[in-house]
Amino acid sequence: MKGELKELLTNYGPIGILWWDGGWEHTAAEIHSAEVNSYVRSLQPQIIINDRNKLPEDYSTPEQDIPASAMPGGRLWETCMTINDTWGYAKNDTNWKSAEDLTRKLIDIASKGGNFLLNVGPTAEGVFPDAIMERLARMGEWMKANGESIYGTTQCPFRNLPFDGRCTAKGSKLYLEVFNWPDGGLKVRDLETPVTRARALDGGETLGLTAESMGHADQATISKPRKLDPIATVIELDLAGPPRVASTNLAVPPAKDDSYHLDAGLAEVHGKAIQYDWQGVEREDYIGSWSNPDDYVTWTLNLAAPRKFRVEISYACPAGSEGSGFKVGVEGGASLSGLTQATKGERDFRMDTLGELTVPAGLRHFEVRVQRLGPGAAMNLHTVKLTPVP
């Protein structure tokens, strides 16, 4: 294997990315992941390595799926997806994703700070089927008019948007990718940076803009452009500076039953070792590499009134690493303690009920902290569930 790696990494000049695949078949010990990655970097010091040989490395690769939000801690990621249901060419697979669906997936991914790796399978003659060409051409048309809202942008600064669509950012600009134009006008709430101009990206039409102050933030209403795109109409907003969003907008929204699902993908990660992980094709995400007891995670809650919750925590802790003490609760307030128990593997999650506690009204940070490390990493934290107590 090292001979093949050396050939690939020394015969063709600088190599930007090594994209491992197949790592799910092995354990980290069996494939000596750290040793192999170190060898790769000795040949190509600037190379970027994905997460498919059992180590997180430089970026995550969710497959056929898009995370619910941007990955915590600024973790880089890339969704890999097929244009139909198969990776190679399959003449009987005609379940093509539509151009609208593919373009909206691209927008969704960009709004969460990710990259879109879209697979297209050529025939044995090296020809792309007409269905693929038609979809790529339609995506290209949309990108020709609206690519400024995708290329070079960063993730949406909002957690909650008041319209059907997405948002991307670039410097002092926001791009609103609107899937369906709202009847009451397009509104942007909880923005603390004033909006100075609005225009439609396709065609450059200047749009009417009204703003009203709501506490420390503004609500901007943008008039409807003459031209709407059935895939997504993009509105470019010029701001008086980099976008600043009210902290209330960043709160995790409750479920329909008023419970809160504080998933790994919604957490704010604090620390040097701890990080968000999404391993290969498996879709179970978690906060892992928890080897520093000073590292912790938080979620923002915004409660109108004090509320008592039953607190449950879902985590994995491979045998031999159990025994870490942890606490879950309100930052600087009430908390519940627990002790990690062994599970069958790093993504074999168990759910422990810790008890009940009251979360005060207002904007609060809910946290998980390690109080004492066991013999290994503390845990792979999957989710914390808060269920209202009558």
C-alpha positions in Angstrom: 0.0 0.0 0.0 2.8 2.4 0.8 4.4 1.7 -2.5 1.2 2.5 -4.3 0.8 5.7 -2.2 4.3 6.7 -3.0 3.7 6.3 -6.7 0.5 8.3 -6.7 2.0 11.1 -4.5 5.4 11.5 -6.1 4.9 10.9 -9.9 2.3 13.7 -10.6 3.6 16.9 -9.0 1.7 18.7 -6.2 -1.4 16.8 -5.0 -4.2 18.9 -3.4 -6.5 16.2 -2.0 -6.3 12.6 -0.9 -9.8 11.2 -0.9 -9.8 7.9 1.1 -12.7 5.5 0.7 -13.6 2.2 2.1 -12.5 2.9 5.7 -15.7 1.6 7.2 -14.5 -2.0 6.7 -11.7 -1.6 9.3 -10.8 -0.4 12.7 -8.3 2.4 13.2 -5.8 -0.1 14.6 -6.1 -2.4 11.6 -5.3 0.2 9.0 -2.8 2.2 11.1 -4.6 5.5 10.2 -2.3 7.9 11.9 0.9 6.2 10.6 -0.5 6.2 7.0 -1.6 9.8 7.1 1.8 10.8 8.5 3.5 9.0 5.6 1.2 10.7 3.1 2.1 14.1 4.5 5.8 13.3 4.4 5.4 13.0 0.6 2.9 15.9 0.2 3.1 18.3 3.2 0.3 20.6 1.9 -2.2 17.8 1.1 -5.7 17.8 2.4 -7.0 14.5 3.7 -10.7 13.5 4.1 -12.2 11.5 7.0 -12.6 8.0 5.5 -9.7 6.1 7.1 -11.1 6.3 10.6 -9.6 9.7 11.6 -11.4 13.1 11.3 -8.4 14.7 9.5 -9.2 17.9 7.5 -12.9 17.6 6.5 -16.0 15.5 6.7 -17.8 13.7 3.9 -21.5 13.0 4.5 -22.8 10.8 1.7 -26.2 11.2 -0.1 -27.2 13.5 2.7 -26.9 17.2 3.8 -26.4 18.1 7.5 -29.1 20.0 9.3 -26.8 22.9 9.9 -23.3 24.1 9.5 -20.8 21.9 11.2 -19.7 23.1 14.7 -16.3 24.7 15.3 -16.0 25.7 11.6 -15.4 22.1 10.6 -15.0 21.8 6.8 -17.3 19.4 5.0 -18.4 18.2 1.6 -21.6 16.3 0.7 -21.0 13.7 -2.0 -24.1 12.7 -3.9 -25.2 11.0 -7.1 -27.3 12.6 -9.8 -29.5 9.5 -9.8 -29.3 6.5 -7.4 -26.0 5.0 -8.5 -22.3 6.1 -8.5 -21.4 4.5 -11.9 -23.4 4.3 -15.1 -26.5 2.1 -14.8 -28.7 2.1 -17.9 -31.8 1.1 -16.0 -31.4 3.8 -13.3 -33.5 6.7 -14.6 -34.4 8.1 -11.2 -32.7 11.4 -12.0 -32.8 14.3 -9.5 -34.4 17.4 -11.1 -32.3 20.5 -12.0 -34.4 22.4 -9.4 -33.7 19.8 -6.7 -29.9 19.7 -7.5 -29.5 23.5 -7.6 -31.4 23.9 -4.3 -29.2 21.3 -2.8 -26.2 23.3 -3.9 -27.7 26.4 -2.3 -28.5 24.6 0.9 -25.0 23.2 1.1 -23.4 26.6 0.4 -25.6 28.2 3.1 -24.1 25.8 5.6 -20.5 26.4 4.6 -20.1 23.1 2.7 -19.0 21.9 -0.7 -21.0 19.9 -3.2 -19.4 16.9 -4.8 -21.9 15.8 -7.4 -21.3 12.5 -9.2 -22.2 12.0 -12.9 -21.7 8.6 -14.4 -20.6 8.3 -18.1 -21.3 5.4 -20.3 -18.6 2.9 -21.4 -18.0 5.2 -24.4 -17.3 8.1 -22.1 -20.5 9.9 -23.0 -22.9 11.5 -20.5 -26.5 10.6 -21.0 -28.8 13.4 -22.2 -30.6 13.5 -18.9 -27.3 14.4 -17.1 -26.4 17.0 -19.7 -29.8 18.7 -19.5 -29.6 19.0 -15.7 -26.0 20.3 -15.7 -26.9 22.8 -18.3 -29.9 24.1 -16.3 -27.7 24.3 -13.2 -25.1 26.2 -15.3 -27.8 28.7 -16.4 -28.7 29.5 -12.9 -25.1 29.7 -11.8 -24.3 32.1 -14.7 -26.8 34.6 -13.3 -26.5 33.9 -9.6 -23.1 32.3 -9.0 -21.9 35.3 -7.1 -24.2 34.1 -4.2 -22.4 30.7 -4.2 -18.7 31.2 -5.1 -16.5 32.6 -2.4 -19.3 32.9 0.1 -19.5 31.7 3.7 -22.3 30.1 5.7 -25.5 31.9 6.6 -25.1 34.0 9.8 -28.7 33.3 10.8 -30.0 30.1 12.5 -33.6 31.0 11.7 -34.9 32.6 8.5 -38.5 34.0 8.1 -38.8 32.9 4.5 -38.6 29.8 2.4 -35.1 29.8 1.2 -31.5 30.1 2.3 -28.8 32.8 2.8 -25.1 33.1 2.1 -22.6 35.9 3.1 -19.6 37.5 1.6 -17.9 40.4 3.3 -20.5 43.1 3.8 -23.0 41.5 1.6 -25.8 39.0 2.2 -27.4 36.9 -0.5 -31.0 35.7 0.0 -31.8 32.7 -2.1 -35.6 32.7 -2.1 -37.4 29.5 -3.2 -40.9 30.8 -2.9 -41.6 34.5 -2.7 -43.6 35.3 0.4 -47.0 37.0 0.0 -46.3 39.6 2.7 -43.0 40.7 1.2 -39.5 39.4 1.8 -38.4 40.1 5.4 -35.1 39.8 7.1 -35.2 39.9 10.9 -32.7 40.1 13.8 -30.0 41.9 11.7 -28.0 44.3 13.8 -26.1 45.7 10.7 -28.1 48.3 8.7 -29.1 47.3 5.1 -28.1 50.1 2.6 -29.3 48.6 -0.7 -31.2 45.7 -2.2 -31.1 44.4 -5.7 -32.0 41.3 -7.7 -28.8 39.5 -8.7 -30.2 38.3 -12.0 -30.6 41.4 -14.0 -29.5 43.9 -11.3 -33.0 45.4 -10.6 -32.8 47.8 -7.6 -35.5 46.9 -5.1 -37.5 48.9 -2.7 -36.3 48.7 0.9 -37.9 49.6 4.2 -36.4 49.1 7.6 -37.9 49.4 11.1 -36.0 49.2 14.4 -36.9 46.3 16.7 -34.9 46.6 19.9 -31.2 46.3 19.1 -31.9 44.8 15.6 -33.7 45.9 12.5 -36.3 44.2 10.3 -35.9 44.9 6.6 -38.6 44.4 4.0 -37.6 44.0 0.4 -40.0 44.6 -2.5 -40.8 41.9 -5.1 -38.6 41.9 -8.2 -40.2 41.9 -11.7 -38.4 38.6 -12.5 -38.7 35.5 -10.3 -36.7 32.4 -10.9 -38.6 29.1 -10.3 -35.4 27.5 -8.8 -34.4 30.4 -6.5 -34.6 34.2 -6.9 -31.4 35.7 -5.4 -31.5 39.1 -3.6 -28.2 40.9 -2.9 -28.2 43.0 0.2 -25.4 45.6 0.8 -24.8 46.2 4.5 -23.1 49.0 6.4 -20.5 46.4 7.6 -20.1 42.7 8.2 -23.4 41.1 9.2 -24.1 41.0 12.9 -27.1 38.9 14.0 -29.0 39.2 17.3 -28.2 36.5 19.7 -31.9 35.5 20.0 -31.8 34.4 16.4 -29.1 31.8 17.2 -31.2 29.9 19.8 -32.2 26.3 19.0 -36.0 26.2 18.3 -38.2 23.8 20.2 -40.0 20.9 18.6 -43.7 20.8 18.2 -44.2 19.2 21.6 -42.0 22.0 23.2 -39.1 19.6 23.7 -35.6 20.5 22.7 -33.3 18.2 20.7 -29.8 19.5 21.2 -28.0 17.6 18.5 -24.3 17.5 18.0 -24.6 19.4 14.7 -26.3 22.3 16.5 -23.7 22.7 19.2 -21.0 25.4 19.7 -17.7 23.6 20.3 -15.3 25.2 22.8 -11.7 23.8 23.2 -8.7 22.5 21.4 -9.1 18.7 21.1 -12.9 18.3 20.9 -14.5 18.3 17.5 -17.6 17.5 15.5 -17.3 14.3 13.5 -19.3 12.7 10.7 -17.7 9.4 9.8 -17.8 8.4 6.1 -21.1 7.1 4.9 -22.6 6.6 8.4 -25.0 9.4 9.2 -24.7 9.3 13.0 -22.9 12.5 13.9 -21.3 13.3 17.3 -18.9 15.5 19.2 -15.8 13.3 19.7 -12.0 13.5 20.4 -13.0 14.6 23.9 -9.5 14.1 25.5 -9.2 17.5 27.2 -11.3 18.0 30.3 -11.4 21.7 29.8 -13.2 21.3 26.5 -17.0 21.7 26.4 -20.1 22.3 24.2 -23.0 24.7 24.5 -26.4 25.3 22.8 -28.3 28.6 23.1 -31.9 28.4 24.4 -34.4 31.3 24.6 -37.3 30.6 27.0 -40.2 33.0 27.5 -40.7 31.6 31.0 -38.9 29.2 33.4 -39.4 25.6 32.4 -38.7 22.2 34.1 -37.3 19.5 31.8 -36.4 15.9 32.0 -32.8 15.7 30.8 -31.6 12.7 28.7 -28.2 12.3 27.1 -27.3 10.1 24.1 -23.6 9.1 23.7 -21.2 6.3 22.8 -18.2 5.2 24.8 -16.3 2.1 23.5 -15.4 -0.5 26.1 -12.2 0.5 27.9 -12.9 4.2 27.8 -15.9 4.3 30.2 -15.9 6.0 33.6 -15.7 9.7 32.8 -17.7 12.0 35.0 -19.7 14.8 33.3 -22.3 17.4 34.0 -25.2 18.7 31.9 -27.1 21.9 32.7 -27.4 25.7 32.5 -24.1 27.5 32.2 -23.4 29.0 35.6 -26.6 27.5 37.0 -28.3 24.2 37.9 -26.8 21.0 36.5 -27.1 17.2 36.6 -24.1 14.8 36.8 -23.5 11.5 35.1 -20.9 8.8 34.5 -20.2 7.3 31.1 -21.0 3.6 30.6 -19.4 1.3 28.0 -21.1 0.8 24.7 -20.4 -1.6 21.8 -18.6 0.9 19.6 -17.9 4.5 18.8 -21.4 5.0 17.2 -23.4 2.6 19.4 -25.3 5.3 21.2 -27.1 4.7 24.5 -29.6 7.1 26.1 -29.3 7.8 29.8 -31.8 9.8 31.9 -30.1 12.1 34.2 -33.0 13.6 36.1 -35.0 16.9 36.1 -33.9 20.5 36.2 -35.4 24.0 35.7 -34.1 26.3 33.0 -34.6 30.0 33.8 -36.4 32.3 31.4 -34.4 34.3 28.9 -31.4 33.6 26.7 -29.4 30.8 28.3 -26.5 28.6 27.3 -27.0 24.9 28.0 -23.8 23.0 28.3 -22.1 19.6 28.6 -18.8 19.6 30.5 -16.4 16.8 31.6 -15.6 16.8 35.3 -13.2 13.9 35.3 -11.7 11.9 32.5 -11.7 8.1 32.5 -9.0 6.0 30.8 -9.9 7.2 27.4 -11.7 10.0 25.6 -14.8 11.1 27.6 -17.5 10.1 25.1 -18.9 10.6 21.6 -21.8 13.0 22.4 -24.8 12.5 20.0 -27.6 14.6 21.5 -29.1 16.0 24.7 -32.9 15.9 24.9 -35.0 18.2 27.1 -38.6 17.1 27.6 -41.0 19.4 29.4 -42.2 18.1 32.8 -45.9 18.9 33.4 
